[in-house]
Amino acid sequence: MPVETIDRLQQELSAEGARVRADVDSFFGMILSPTGDSRLWLYEAMRHAAIGGGKRLRPLLTLGASRLFAIDRQRALRVGCAIEAIHVYSLIHDDLPCMDDADLRRGKATVHKAFGEAAAVLAGDSLHALAFEILADPATHEDPWVRSDLVLELARAAGPGGMAGGQMMDLAAEGQQLDLPAITRLQQLKTGALIEYSVEAACIMVKMAPEARTPYRGYARNIGLAFQIADDLIDHSGSEAAAGKPTRRDATAGKATFVSLLGEDRARQQAGFLVSQAIEHLSSHGSEADLLRAIARFAIERDH
């Protein structure tokens, strides 16, 4: 790929990433306005978790996929924010003492450290519910069948057959010697399911038949694994200050990762291979897929 094309894609990703982060913060700032009553502490805990920080990868993927089909940006943003609400709820709960017992997330205190465990549990529960409220609202799509499909597929991606199931597998894996297929399966559920939904949601919004979604699922599956390898590399050798969270926790917990199984160099090579595969899945598209190509090419080159 010519250098000028790479530079253009990198600039496009940077600009759109900043725009999406600002739009997501604005959306949560509006929908989580303080109530002025005894629920204030809950709303503040939700705002603490949902506003500011984070790569906003999932909304960015949804916005990128929406370009493929000329979907209205505001509608796509609402879906992206619903996905982010699920992601943020999962981070709140993952950080609790009963799970990972983390003190730092996105460069600031975790919710249970800042607001207490009870408020953290309720904030996570409320963001989980909020995600489905957003999707079920006619403002997201005029067709109730589309809204129903969006709700159904997000529930599948977030539940025991997706993210939550993967988290359980991760907890059960501590101290075990998992092989590469087992780690891949775990991460396809824990991280990949929500990333796949982030892209497939655009297909749902344009009423694409499930059998026609294969290349988009393939793109998202490759990106999900590539991002997990990048996360493993950051945990293995990254800076805690840059990451905004503790590093080297997997090794301390005795967890098998892509890096522990493959080694740092082979893990980086595998991430690069996955990125190339992801981009190939978009070969039928022209410039409307450039944002998705840019996400694939550059977003694993990160320190957080």
Stockholm file with secondary structure:
# STOCKHOLM 1.0

chainA/1-304         MPVETIDRLQQELSAEGARVRADVDSFFGMILSPTGDSRLWLYEAMRHAAIGGGKRLRPLLTLGASRLFAIDRQRALRVGCAIEAIHVYSLIHDDLPCMDDADLRRGKATVHKAFGEAAAVLAGDSLHALAFEILADPATHEDPWVRSDLVLELARAAGPGGMAGGQMMDLAAEGQQLDLPAITRLQQLKTGALIEYSVEAACIMVKMAPEARTPYRGYARNIGLAFQIADDLIDHSGSEAAAGKPTRRDATAGKATFVSLLGEDRARQQAGFLVSQAIEHLSSHGSEADLLRAIARFAIERDH
#=GR chainA/1-304 SS CCHHHHHHHHHHHHHHHHHHHHHHHHHHHHHTCCCSSTTHHHHHHHHHHHSSCSCCHHHHHHHHHHHHTTCCHHHHHHHHHHHHHHHHHHHHHHTSTTTTCCSEETTEECHHHHHCHHHHHHHHHHHHHHHHHHHHSTTTCSCHHHHHHHHHHHHHHHSTTTHHHHHHHHHHTTTCCCCHHHHHHHHIIIIIHHHHHHHHHHHHHTTCCGGGGHHHHHHHHHHHHHHHHHHHHHHHHCCHHHHTSCCSHHHHHTCCCHHHHHCHHHHHHHHHHHHHHHHHTTTTCCGGGHHHHHHHHHTTSCCC
#=GC SS_cons         CCHHHHHHHHHHHHHHHHHHHHHHHHHHHHHTCCCSSTTHHHHHHHHHHHSSCSCCHHHHHHHHHHHHTTCCHHHHHHHHHHHHHHHHHHHHHHTSTTTTCCSEETTEECHHHHHCHHHHHHHHHHHHHHHHHHHHSTTTCSCHHHHHHHHHHHHHHHSTTTHHHHHHHHHHTTTCCCCHHHHHHHHIIIIIHHHHHHHHHHHHHTTCCGGGGHHHHHHHHHHHHHHHHHHHHHHHHCCHHHHTSCCSHHHHHTCCCHHHHHCHHHHHHHHHHHHHHHHHTTTTCCGGGHHHHHHHHHTTSCCC
//
